[in-house]
């Protein structure tokens, strides 16, 4: 069974500080992993994805994520947070062996960056 | 993403009414999806379609039906709305990328549905 856990409902960080939003996953095979961001009253926007190769994936708006196979994690990071990064972040996983293209989403983490 | 549009953006209706939510895309993607979002639960898949002739149930399809009228259009219907269908509904589209082995889903702005 596929599942995604985002262990923190809320992350608060000061502007200029590094931020981390955590994600762990469980899939029957090897995963494709995704991060999406949702701003208020907007749809989900794609940030980045891990397919294969380098464990550090760079995405939009200065975000990056690190794939760790042994810990089954895919944490989202940014070296210096901005107030405008405040939003709801979703991690998602798809089993590499599945032909269906279904994504399984975590429950979301609300990131608040204070000035 | 302006390439995926949803109508209406907000809707308030009463229990027992039939409701249709519409999704259109100009991305030329074959695959389309309907999700609902509830606070603290993330997104859950209702239905998905890989082409005009292909419709599949997701994890929470009970009480919903869909119609894929064309490659660009995918509608979600609530035949008899009930209050626990109050949620934010998202349409998404994707196309498989043979170079990457997976597709990326792109989401519409959402429809906020309230069932009284």
Interface residues (C-beta under 8 A of the other chain):
Chain A: X4 X9 X32 X34 X36 X41 X42 X43 X44 X45 X46 X49 X51 X52 X90 X94 X96 X100 X101 X102 X103 X105 X106 X107 X108
Chain B: X1 X4 X31 X40 X41 X42 X43 X44 X45 X48 X50 X56 X58 X90 X92 X94 X96 X100 X101 X102 X103 X104 X105 X106 X107 X108 X109 X110
